[in-house]
């Protein structure tokens, strides 16, 4: 049986939060520059902020989670058994 890699630790959690924040700030800066230069009209700005920006943030989160090792699937699950003296949670 292939041993699963270790779970990401607190450093990966901090990197995920920092990367998410950096991605959000970078995305907002780019949107602001596009609006400031006149590439985006106010209607297009609203469309980008309401519909496209959340999709961008989701993609950033997916990329970060894959890169940091949060991409576990059903093959990484292990059976859980109760040892003597333990009770099943209710």
Secondary structure as the mmCIF struct_conf table of DSSP 4:
data_model
#
loop_
_struct_conf.conf_type_id
_struct_conf.id
_struct_conf.beg_label_comp_id
_struct_conf.beg_label_asym_id
_struct_conf.beg_label_seq_id
_struct_conf.end_label_comp_id
_struct_conf.end_label_asym_id
_struct_conf.end_label_seq_id
HELX_LH_PP_P HELX_LH_PP_P1 UNK A 2 UNK A 8
HELX_RH_AL_P HELX_RH_AL_P1 UNK A 10 UNK A 36
TURN_TY1_P TURN_TY1_P1 UNK A 37 UNK A 38
BEND BEND1 UNK A 39 UNK A 40
HELX_RH_AL_P HELX_RH_AL_P2 UNK A 42 UNK A 47
HELX_RH_PI_P HELX_RH_PI_P1 UNK A 48 UNK A 52
HELX_RH_AL_P HELX_RH_AL_P3 UNK A 53 UNK A 68
TURN_TY1_P TURN_TY1_P2 UNK A 69 UNK A 69
HELX_RH_3T_P HELX_RH_3T_P1 UNK A 74 UNK A 76
HELX_LH_PP_P HELX_LH_PP_P2 UNK A 82 UNK A 83
TURN_TY1_P TURN_TY1_P3 UNK A 84 UNK A 85
#
